[in-house]
Amino acid sequence: MIRATAVLRRAAVRPEAAADAVTLDHDGRQRRRMTLTCDGGLELLLDLERPAGLQDGDALRLEDGRTVLVRAAAEPLLEITAETPLRLARLAWHIGNRHTPAEIGEDAIWIEPDHVLAEMARGLGGAVREVTRPFAPERGAYHGHAHA
């Protein structure tokens, strides 16, 4: 099985030159080593030195020099909005205080489904709705750091 051993970041990728593409959810884009079946059928072993935090538009470089485009899969999320920017900022603070991955937008915050956090957000004046979209949470100051 061919191995993917390096990551090209989106700015250096030529999507039209990719041999195939692989669509992965957020968790799948955080792996270091796993077997993947690409959208076009190519099978490969992701074999990175360390987890790379793959983003939509990045590419994997195969041993033979070909590339495989990385696409972010749509997945179920909670979208949290608020009536004012200040209320949304407070919601972001409370979500961050729970150390949960969150994608911060100008008008919304997206998190993985969690009924406790959804109720907390509603209790703090936020609106919560279920959506399906790619998830790209903030990487944080300690990219590889994980809480036990």
C-alpha positions as CSV (number, residue, x, y, z in Angstrom):
1,M,0.0,0.0,0.0
2,I,1.3,3.4,-0.9
3,R,2.1,5.8,2.0
4,A,1.4,9.5,2.4
5,T,4.3,10.9,4.5
6,A,4.0,14.6,4.1
7,V,1.4,17.4,4.1
8,L,1.3,20.3,1.6
9,R,-0.7,23.3,3.0
10,R,-3.4,24.8,0.9
11,A,-1.4,27.7,-0.4
12,A,1.1,25.3,-2.1
13,V,-1.5,22.9,-3.5
14,R,-2.5,22.6,-7.2
15,P,-5.9,20.9,-6.9
16,E,-6.1,20.2,-10.6
17,A,-2.9,18.1,-10.3
18,A,-4.1,15.9,-7.5
19,A,-4.3,12.1,-8.2
20,D,-7.4,11.8,-6.0
21,A,-9.1,13.4,-3.1
22,V,-10.1,12.2,0.4
23,T,-13.0,13.5,2.4
24,L,-12.5,13.4,6.2
25,D,-14.4,14.7,9.2
26,H,-12.7,16.8,11.8
27,D,-11.4,13.8,13.8
28,G,-10.1,12.1,10.7
29,R,-8.1,15.2,9.8
30,Q,-6.3,15.1,13.2
31,R,-4.7,11.6,12.7
32,R,-1.1,10.7,12.3
33,R,-1.5,7.1,11.0
34,M,-4.5,5.4,9.4
35,T,-5.6,3.6,6.3
36,L,-7.6,5.8,3.9
37,T,-9.8,5.0,0.9
38,C,-9.9,8.1,-1.3
39,D,-13.1,9.3,-3.0
40,G,-11.9,7.9,-6.4
41,G,-10.9,4.5,-4.8
42,L,-7.1,5.0,-4.2
43,E,-6.1,3.3,-1.0
44,L,-3.2,4.7,1.0
45,L,-1.6,4.6,4.4
46,L,-1.4,8.0,6.1
47,D,2.0,7.7,7.9
48,L,3.0,11.1,9.3
49,E,5.6,11.7,11.9
50,R,3.1,13.6,14.0
51,P,-0.6,14.6,13.7
52,A,-0.7,17.5,11.2
53,G,-4.2,19.0,11.7
54,L,-5.2,18.7,8.1
55,Q,-7.4,21.5,6.7
56,D,-9.8,21.6,3.8
57,G,-7.7,22.3,0.7
58,D,-4.4,20.8,2.0
59,A,-2.9,17.8,0.2
60,L,-1.1,14.6,1.2
61,R,2.2,13.9,-0.7
62,L,2.5,10.2,-1.6
63,E,5.8,8.3,-1.7
64,D,5.7,8.4,-5.5
65,G,5.3,12.2,-5.6
66,R,1.6,12.3,-6.4
67,T,-0.7,14.3,-4.2
68,V,-4.2,13.6,-2.7
69,L,-6.4,16.6,-2.0
70,V,-8.0,16.8,1.5
71,R,-11.6,17.8,1.7
72,A,-13.5,18.6,4.9
73,A,-16.6,16.4,5.3
74,A,-19.9,18.0,6.3
75,E,-20.8,16.8,9.8
76,P,-23.5,17.4,12.4
77,L,-22.8,20.5,14.5
78,L,-24.5,23.0,16.7
79,E,-24.6,26.6,15.5
80,I,-24.8,29.1,18.4
81,T,-25.8,32.7,17.7
82,A,-26.6,35.7,19.8
83,E,-28.5,39.0,19.4
84,T,-25.4,41.1,20.0
85,P,-21.6,40.7,19.5
86,L,-21.0,41.1,23.2
87,R,-23.4,38.2,24.1
88,L,-21.7,36.1,21.4
89,A,-18.3,36.9,22.9
90,R,-19.5,35.9,26.3
91,L,-20.8,32.6,24.9
92,A,-17.4,32.0,23.3
93,W,-15.7,32.6,26.6
94,H,-18.0,30.1,28.4
95,I,-17.6,27.5,25.6
96,G,-13.8,28.0,25.7
97,N,-13.8,27.6,29.4
98,R,-15.1,24.1,28.9
99,H,-12.1,23.2,26.6
100,T,-14.3,22.0,23.8
101,P,-13.3,22.5,20.1
102,A,-15.1,25.5,18.7
103,E,-15.1,27.2,15.3
104,I,-15.5,31.0,15.8
105,G,-17.2,33.0,13.1
106,E,-18.2,36.6,13.0
107,D,-21.9,35.9,13.7
108,A,-21.8,32.3,15.1
109,I,-19.9,29.7,17.0
110,W,-20.0,26.0,15.9
111,I,-19.4,23.1,18.2
112,E,-19.9,19.3,18.1
113,P,-23.3,18.2,19.3
114,D,-23.4,18.4,23.1
115,H,-26.8,18.8,24.9
116,V,-25.2,20.2,28.1
117,L,-23.4,23.0,26.1
118,A,-26.5,23.6,24.1
119,E,-28.6,24.2,27.3
120,M,-25.8,26.3,28.7
121,A,-25.8,28.5,25.6
122,R,-29.6,28.9,25.7
123,G,-29.4,29.8,29.4
124,L,-26.9,32.5,28.6
125,G,-29.2,34.0,25.9
126,G,-27.9,32.3,22.8
127,A,-29.9,30.6,20.1
128,V,-28.8,27.0,19.2
129,R,-29.7,25.1,16.0
130,E,-28.5,21.9,14.4
131,V,-26.6,22.3,11.2
132,T,-24.5,20.1,8.9
133,R,-21.3,21.6,7.5
134,P,-17.5,21.1,7.6
135,F,-16.0,21.8,11.0
136,A,-12.8,23.8,11.3
137,P,-12.3,24.6,15.0
138,E,-9.7,27.0,16.3
139,R,-6.3,25.2,16.7
140,G,-5.4,27.0,19.9
141,A,-2.2,28.3,21.3
142,Y,-0.9,24.8,22.0
143,H,-1.5,23.0,18.7
144,G,-0.6,19.6,19.8
145,H,-1.6,20.0,23.5
146,A,-4.5,17.9,24.7
147,H,-6.1,18.0,28.1
148,A,-6.4,14.7,29.9
